[in-house]
């Protein structure tokens, strides 16, 4: 196995297929049976919300037919079959699923293939095929919490795959496609049922995390009960279906300020412009309460897009951040002038606010 210590929990396991998922090579005329231990790992990790994809050599039509014949096709959110470098397939899978390479794992029976992927993508953790049956025992494949959204994550990503196919076939502009999605965001106070997913988001989400902070369930529960704090979650749906809980906002009511101490958005919806939609709604809520909107930002290696979202919304620095990144450094404090003319929010998403959990 290769991979960085203290790396984040794996979000997607990319499988080689021949002699890894099944016992043989499809193109050599075999009709190889899947390894029982590998299939057990597929099922176990899927229940934990860990996605599966495939990067394998061969002909797509032949391999795809074999996946269908053995009832395996629905387990995979992305499949890349061909003769190019496995590292490029893994890279493209990460782009397709919109997740970081440091949350990808790769399993292959061939040590040369594993070395090629590790050499080109050192942040990807690589495992030999003989270890497939024991991957669920490893810490990196064991999320702290397994939420209803986690158990249904494969369906969410497969719906996203249908969205991507629809976008590729859409005859007009990207903005016209976003308008056609009929996006609806629902913002509501976090309930007890939401806390596990909210905590999971702080651990899993890095690109659109304003401070890089993580919160466990007990801390979120305490803050959600505090009269000086607001813990809110955002759900999203469109004409293709429900995305589940995709956003979290933690605000502190401090005197005349509403301080956004944490805002994050799932990487799955980064291309939908939902970060700006959520932020605009939070700003409107603060102004309606007669408070100045303030936000904290701590730079990390991957969250610069969140700073761009804050600045585009009209937030301006009040203090400078120090250090090189991470949750321990002093945050950059930004504030919004309540008297300034605010930018219009993205118009392709309708926002619904409620104090009750939707049915």
Secondary structure, 3 states (H helix, E strand, C coil): CECCCCCCCCCEEEECCECCCECCCHHHCCCCCECHHHHHHHHHHHHCCCEEEEEEECCHHHHHHHHHHCCCHHHCCEEEEECCCHHHHHHHHHHHHCCCHHHEEEEECCHHHHHHHHHHCCCCEEEEHHHHHHHHHCHHHCCCCCCHHHHCHHHHHHHHHHHHHHHHHCCCCHHHHHHHCCEEEEEEECCHHHHHHHHHHHHHCCCCECCCCCCCHHHHHHHHHCCCEEEEEEEEEECCEEEEEEEEEEEEEECCEEEEEEEEECHHHHHHCHHHHHHHHHHHHHHHCCCEEEEEECCCCCCHHHHHHHHHCCCEECCCCCCCCCCCCCCEEEECCCCCCCCCCCCCEEEEEECCCCC
